[in-house]
Structures are given as C-alpha cells and as structure tokens.
Amino acid sequence: MRFWDSSALVPLLIRQNASDRVDPWFTADPGVALWTLTPVEITSALWRLVREDALAEQEALAADVRAEELAAASHVVVDIGAVKSRAQRLLRVHALRAADASQLGAALVWAADQPRNRVLHTLDERLAVAARREGFSVP
C-alpha cells in the first residue's frame, strides 16, 4: 500500500500527460492510502479543468464517480486532530501550503510516524521535497 496525493490521483482518473508516469505506480501496487479530504481536492481539480475548457463536463462527471469508487476501496486517514498537529509542525519546517501540509500530515499518520520504506506518490515538487526530508520514498 502506498500513500497518494491528489496531484498523482487525478492523472489516474483522467488522461493527462502525467498518466504515463502514474499508471505504472498503480499497476505495481494498487493499494491506495489517502487523506479524507483528497476527494474534495480531486473534485476541485476536475471542475477547474472543466471551467478552463480542458476537460468535458461528462468526463469530469465520470471521473468524479471513479474517484468515489477509488476512495471507497482505499485506506482513508480520517483522524483530523492527528493530521492537524502534524500539518502545523510541517508548516513550521517546510515550504508547504496548508493543503499539502495536511496531505503530508495524513501520510505520517498512515505511516504511524515511521515513513522509512513507505512510498508517497505526488506530482507536486514542493510536497515531494518535504516528504523525502520526512523520510518517505517519493518516486
């Protein structure tokens, strides 16, 4: 099982340039762990693409359904208090936005604060740097 940030999940749900990069990750290990607010981030990304005319509305609707199915089949980190305390610490030591600190905080909760030999998938370079510094493997 691996932890997935929304930036890496969106190209699994819709065809994007990054799909060729993330598809093998999922094939190698289809076990997904994610933060409870990741589906909200996915919906935001999909509908932003619709508003930018980069994705058809029907494709976004279908991807939203696939996102719900993926979340239902995933390990979802729901302990908001534990994630919040980690995210606040992460914001003090890494150049992260609040949502990314929450993602990394959720990954730390999932890893029981033992990130060595755990994989975190993200396409966000700032989050990747912070995750590596915290001890995660980030392909």
N, C-alpha and C positions, 0 to 999 in steps of 0.2 A: 504494500500500500504506500502511496505517495501523496504528499500534500500539493494541491493545485490552487493557484491564484486565478482569479477571473481572467486575467490577461492571457493565460495559457488555455483556459477552457473555451473561450469564445471561438478560437480557430478550430476547435473540435466540433463545434455546433454549426458553424457556417464556413464555407470555403473562403479562405483568405490566403495571402502569401505565406503566412506562418503555419498554415495547416500541414505543409510537408515537414515542418520541424516538429510539431507536437504530436502528430498521428503516431509516429514510432514510439514515443514515450508511453502513450496509452496502450499500444499493442504490447509493449514489453511488460507492462503492469497495469491492468485495468482497475485495480483497487484505488479508489479516489477518496481522499480526505479533504474536506473543505470547511471554511468558516460559514457560520449560519447566515451571514449577510452577503455571501458570494452570489446567490441567485439574484439579489437586488442589483448588484454591480453588473451582472450579465445582462439583465433586462435593460439597464441604463445604456450599456454599450450597444446592444442591438437596436434600440429605438433611436439612439443618436445617429447610427448609421442610416436608419430609415429617413430621419429628418435631413440628413446630408445627401440623400438620394444615392447612397452607396449600397443600399440593400432594399429589396422589395418588401413591402409590408407583409405579404403572405409568407415570405422566407423568415421574417422575424417572428411571426406567429408560430410557425413550425419549430423554429429554434427555441422559442420560449417553452414549448411543450417538451422538447428534448432536454432542455435544461432542468425542468421539473422532474423528469424521469431520472436524469443523472443524479440529481440531489437526493431523490428518494432511495437510490441504490448506493449512496455514498455514506461514509462515516462523517457526520456533521458535528463540528465543535460548536456547542451551544452555551458554554459556561461564560457568559458575558463578563461577569466580575473578574474571573481569572484572566480573560483576554485583555480586559481594560487595564489591569495593573501591569501586565507585561507590555502592552502598547505604550503606556505612559513612560515606562523605563526606556523602551526602544526609541521614542521620540527625543529623549534627552541625549542619546548617544549616537544616533544615526540620522542622516539627512533624508528622512521619510515624511511623506504626507500621512495624515491621520488614518486614512483608509488602508494604506499599505502597512502602517504600524499595526493596525488591527489584524490584517492578514498574517503578518509575521508573528504577532502575539498568539493567534489561533494555532499556527503551526507549532509554536513552542508548547502550547497546552497539549496538542495532539501528541507531540513527541515526549511528553512528560518532562520537559526541560532538559532532555538528553538528545540534542539534534545530531550528534555524530552518527554516521551511517544512515541518516534519514534523508530522503530526497524531497526537495521543494521545487515545483515547476512554476516558473513565471517568465514572462517576456519583458517585464519591467526591469530595466537595468539597475535602477536605484534600489529596488527591493532585492534584486539578486545579490548585489554587493553586501547589503545588510545581512541577508540570510547566510551568505558564506561566512561573514565575520562572526555570526552567531554560532556557526558550526555545521550548518546544513550543506549537503551536496546540492549544487544547482547546475544542471546540465546547460 
